[in-house]
Amino acid sequence: MDIKQIVMDLCALNDEQEWFEFKENWFQPETLGEYVSALSNAAAFHYKKYAFFVWGVNDVTHDIVGTIFNQYCVHNQEPYQNYLARSLSPSINFNFEETEINGKRVVVLIIPAATEIPTAFKEKRYLRIGSSKCNMKDYPKREIELFKILDGRTETIETLPAKYQELTFQKLFGYYGSKGIVLNPQTFIKNLGLKNEEGEFNILAQLLSDDSHIPLRVSIFDGETKGSNLFSVREFGNNCLLYSLDELLRYGDVLNLIQTDESERVVERKEIPLFDNKAFREAIINAVLHNKWTSGNEPMISVFSNRIEILSRGTLAPAQTMEGFYMGESVPVNEKLSEIFLQLHISEKSGRGVPKITEMYGRDAFLFRENSIVVTIPFERIHKSMNKIGKKVGNKKILNERRQIILSEMRDNPNITAAQLHRILGISETAVDNNISFLRKNGYIERVGSKKTGFWKVI
């Protein structure tokens, strides 16, 4: 292990991650033991083989300043390293390494990632959340997710093999080059994490390859529900994901009609876009970045006469909270893809994306379903030609938002139950049954088969 190169690579990162820590001369025997537990578990959480505690680096500037820390010191009348090893469970093969960089002494504590069960210090398990060291018992959901990771039950785009192994990356080189970054042909696969532990190209590699075999589609309907006529389907895909995303964002400019308001014209016409382009851009980037690609499904973009719905598969990252989500705390679902987006300045780590959307459209713009997150971007139309809700179009009534959601859920999951709709909508099962009865009576849906083994068909 090249300690000098590891330290230089860590210093080159913009800020500290949850799996390493910088200090100059700091040393508190008990607290360091807690850090070892937290960093070991954080490394497992982020699919790293090791975590690192580095002395001799300023934690703000990342400048190498040197250290006088003594890794051979004594604590409670025994060598500190013996005390630390005795206090950790299960035993992990940590070790201290010392080197010199630019004439400055640097000490690195190399901490193996937890395996099988979380690493504990004095029978207490700790975890890094952001830059904080926390007792794991205070975060039971994260503890459950860590056990899943250690048990091998959590799959990521870095661990799962790609469906296609004959991959090429000429477009990836071109995209990086357009951003002024030169990829090294000999090391880019390793540096970008495009192969899993078994040496196979992973799903991340497939997404970034010349032909990802995964399109990003935009479906345009001429009404307010998916029951209305499908006007058009635009496909951006079977390409490197980075180019597909760029094309999709440019298509947003096509959709975003500029309307002219002359109702109170004095000198100049007032031009009003159909929707806020910044909110649309953030919603699209987040949907692609945080999509659960391991499910085999891409994000889904649907354009209606009054709104755009942007659906991403999966739920919040295990380490994320609902409060943190709305505050803009950045916890990526696909960590390596997030690093690539940051490197290419497609996204940023300031966490402004969600606040931008909520500032424009409120928290109600986000709908959290059982296996997906939907962002709704409403249209601001100057001249409305649509009938109001409750009036008829043809022989059917225009549906309210709740019934539109039920129809959408039934299309996505024909086997959905009233209990699941109750959780998604946050209303009673009786209210769900009443809405289903309305939809059946008015010819929107029908039940195929029995109540227990049948499914819903949206007409």
N, C-alpha and C positions, 0 to 999 in steps of 0.2 A: 504494500500500500504506500503510495507516494504522498507522504504527509504534507510536504511543501505545496504540491499541486492542489491537494484538497483544500488547504487553507486559502490559497490564492483564488480558487474557484468559489469558495464560500464568501470571501471578501468582495468578489465581483458582483454578487447578488445585490439587488437594490436595498433589501431590508432582510431582517432575520426571519427565518421560517420556524415552524414549530419543532423541527427536528435538529436544530443546532442553536448554540448560545455563545456569544462573545463576552469576555470579561478581560480586564487588565490584570489586577492583582487580587481580586476578590476571593475570599475563602471563608466559608462557614461550614464546618464539618457536617452538621445535621442537614442543613438546607441543601448542600451539594448532593447528599444521598437522595433527597426528594427529587432534585433535578434529574439525577440519573434514572430514576423510575419514570419520571414524566417524559424524558427524552426518548427512552427506550420504547415506551408505549406509543409516543408520537411517531417515531420512525415506522413502527408497524402500521399505524393508521395511514401513513402516507406511502406505504409500500417501498420504504427505503431499507437497505440492509443494515445501515449503521446510522447512529446519531452522533453528534460531536459537541463537546464542550471545550471551547478554545480560550486559553489565556494568552494575553499579549496583543489583543486586537480591540480597538475602541468600538463599543457597540453602537455608536451613533454614526461615526464617519467611516467605519470599517478600515481605518488606517492601522497598519501594523506598528505598534508602539513598544513592544517588548514587555516582559514580565519578570517579577522576582518570585512568583509562586513556586513553592517547593512541594512537588508531588511525593516526596519521600518523608514528609513530616509525620509526627507522632500525635495520636489522639487517644486520650484515656489510657496512656501508658502502653499503647501498641501501635505499630505502623498503621497509618491511616488507610492504606490500601487493603490491609487485612481486615480492618474494622468495616470498611465499605463492602468488601466481598461477603463478610459474615452477615451483614444486615440486609443484603438483597436476596429476594426469593422470587422465582427460582434462580439459581446461580447463573450469572451471565459472564461470559469471558471478556470483560472490559480490560483495557490496558491504557497506560499513559505513554505518549510518545513526545520526545523533545526534539526540536530542530531550530535552525537559525535562518531567518529570512531578512535579507537586506541588513545584515549585521544585528538584527534584533532577535532575542530569545523568545521562542513560542512553545507553549506546552499544549498538547491536544489529548483530551480524554476520549478515546474511541469506545462507543457504547453500542453493542449489538442490539438490533431490534428485538422486541419481545417475540417469543414463539410459543405456541400452544396455549399459554395463559399469560395475562398481563404481568409485567415486572412490578414488584412491590418493594418498598423500603420500610423496614420494621413493620411488616405485615399491612402496610397501607399503600394503596395504589394511587399513583398520581398521573396527570395528563397535562400536556401543554394545550392551551386554547388561546390562539393568538400569541401574545408575548407573556401570558400569565401561566403560572404553575398552579394547578387546581387538584383538589382531592377528587378522585374519580367517583366516589360515592355520591357526590353532589350532582353528578351528571349521568343518571342511570341509562338514558338512551344512548349516550356515547359509549358507555361501558358495554352495552348489549351489542352495538355495532362492532366494537373492537373484538369481542369474542367471536363474532361472525367472521371477521377478517382472519383472525388467528386460526379459526377452524377451516379456513379455505372456502367458506360459503359465499363470500363477497367477490363478485367478478367485476373487473374494470376493463376499459378499452386498452389498457396496457397488458393485462394478463390473458385475455381471451385471444385465441388465434384468429387471424383473418380468414374469411371464407375462401379468399383467393390468395395464393402464395406467389404467383408470378407477377410481381408488382414492379413498376418503374416510377421514377420520381423526377423526370425532366421538368415538369410544370412547377413542382415544388422549388427546384433550383431557380427557375425563372421568377417565381413570386418573391422569394427571398432577395434575389438580385434587384428586383424593382424597388425594394425597400433599402437598398444599399448594403445588404448583408450577403457575404459570400459563404456558402456552405462548403465544408470540406468533404469531398467525395468519399474519403477513407473513414471519416469519423461521424458523419451526420446521422447514420442509423442509430449508433450508440448514444450520441448526444441528445437526439430528439426522442429516444426511447421507443423506437419503432419495432423492436423485437421483444418477445416475452422471455421468461427464464429458460424455456425449452429451445430457444433460438428460432422460433417461428415469427414471421411477420404478424403483428397484432392488429386489432381493429383500428387503432390510431393510424397505423401505417396504411391500411386500406383507405381510410378517410382522406389521407393526404397524398395518395398515389395518383398517377395520371388518369386512371379510370376507377373511381371509388365504387362503381356499381350502385351508388346510392344517390337518387335525385332529391332535390328540394322542389316541392310542387306548390303552386298557388292555384287554388280552385276559386273561381268567381261565380257567384250565384246572382240571379236577377231579382231576388227577393230578400227577405230578412231571415229565412231559415234554410236548412239544407233540403227541405221538402220542396223548395222552389226550383225552377229550371236551372240546370248547370250551364252557365253561359260560356265559360272558357276554362281551360286548364293549361297553365304555363309551367314548363318543367325546366329547372336549372340543375343540371346534375350529370352523373356519369363522367365526372370531371374531378379534379383536385378540389376538395371541400373549400379551400380558400378562395378559389375562383368562383365556385358556385355561390358562395356567400356574397362576394362582390357583385355578381350579376343580380342576385336577389335584392340587394340593397339599392342598386340602380333602378330596378323595376319599381321600387317604392316611389321613385320620382315620377314614373309614368302614371301610377295609380293616384298620386297626390295632385289632383286637378286644382288649378288655381282659379277660384271663382271671383267674379267681379261684382262688387256691391255698389249699385248706383242709387240706392234708396235715399241716401242723404248726401248725394254728390254736390260739392261746391266747386272745386277746381279739378281734383284728381280722383280717379276711380280708386276705390278701396279694394285691394286684392287679398282674398282670404283663402288659404290652403284648405283642402278637404280635411286634413288631419295634421297633427304635430309631427314633423319629420324626425326630430330628435328622439321623441318617445318611441316612434316606430322603429328607428334604427337600433335603439337600446334593446327593445323587445325582441327583435330578430336576432341580434348578436347573442343575447342571453339564451334564447331558445336553442340556438345551434351549439353554443358553448356548454350548456348545462343539460343537454338532452341525454337521456339514458340510451346511448347508442348500443349498449350490450343487449338491448331488447330486440334489436334487428329492425327497429322502426325509426324513421326520421321525423323531425318536427312537421307539423301540419299547419299550413296557412290558408285560411278561408276568408274570402272577401264577400261581404253581403252588401245590400243596398244602403245599410246604415252604419256599418262597422267593419273592422278587420279583427278576426280572431287568430291568435298565434299560439298554437299548442305545442308544448314540449313534453316529451315522455318522461316518466319518473316523477320523483318528488324532491324536496329539499335535500341538500347534502346532510349526511348523518350528524356532522358537527355544527349544523346550522340551527338556529332557533327562529321562530316566526318573528319575534321582536327584532332580532339581529338582521333578518331578511329585509324588513321594511326600513331599518335604519341604514341599510347599505353596507353591512359587514360582508366582505367578500370571502365566501367559503365555496370553492369550486367543486362541482360534481366530478368533472374530468380534469384532474390536476395538471397532467402534462400538456393537454390541449390548451388549458388556461395559460400555462407558461409560454406556449408558442404564440397565442393571441397577444399576450403582453409584449413579447419580444418584437412582434410585427406591428405593434401599436394599433391593432384592431380593437382591442379593449384596454381598459386601464384598471388599476387596482384601487382606485380611490373610492369605489363603491357608489358612484353617482348614478348608475344605471337605473336601479329601482326607484330611488328618490326622484329622478327626473320624470319617471312615468307617473308616480303617485302625486307629484306636484301638479302635473297637468290634468290627470284624470281621477285622482283619488285612489284609495286602497281598493275600492270596488272594482278597479280595472283588473285585479288579480282574482282568479277563481281556482281554488285548490281542490282537485278531484282526487280520487283514490290512487290513480296511477299517472296523473298528468297535472300540469299547471297551464292555465289558459290566461293569456293577457288580451284584453279587449281594447281596441283603439277605436273610439266612436268617431263618426263623421260629423263635421260641422257644416251642414248644408245651409246655404242662403235661401234657395228656392226648393221647398219640399213638395214633391209631387206624389208622395206615397200617401195612402189612406191611413188614417189614425187607427191605432190598436182597437180592436173591437168591431170595426167595420169589416165588410166582406170583400174578398178578392175572389172572383169566380163564385164557387159555392162553398168556400171555406173562410172561416174567420182568421184574421191575422192574430197570431198567438202572442201572449205576454212572454216576458223574459223567462219566467220559471218553466213554462211549457216548452219553450224553445230549448232550454237546457236539457229537459227530459228527453226530447227528440234527439238531440245531439248525443247524449249518453247512450241511448238505445242504438243509434247507428254505430257508435264505437264499440259497444258491447251488447249484442242482442240478448245475452243471457243475464243482463243486469236485473237485480231484485229490487223490490220496494224498500227493503231494509238498506240496501246500498244507496239508493236514491235519497232516502231519508238522511243519511250521513252527508252526502254530497250537497244537498240543498239546505240542510239545517232546518227542515220542517218536519212535522209529525208524519207518521206513516199513513194516518187517515187522510191528511192533506195530499200526500203522494198518490194514494188510491183515488181520490176525487179527481186529481189532474189526469191520471191515467184513464179514468172513465170518460172524461171529457174528450181526450184525444181519440179514444176508441169510437165514441159515439159520433164524432165529427169526421171520421174517416182518415185520421192521420196515421194510425197504427192498427195492427191486428195481431192477435196471439196465434201463433202457429204451434199446434201440439197442446199437450196438457199443461196445467199450471206448474207442475213440478219439473217436467222434462222438456217443455217446449221453449220457444224463444219469441222475441218481439220482432215483428217486421214493420219497418217504417215505410209507409205507402207514398 
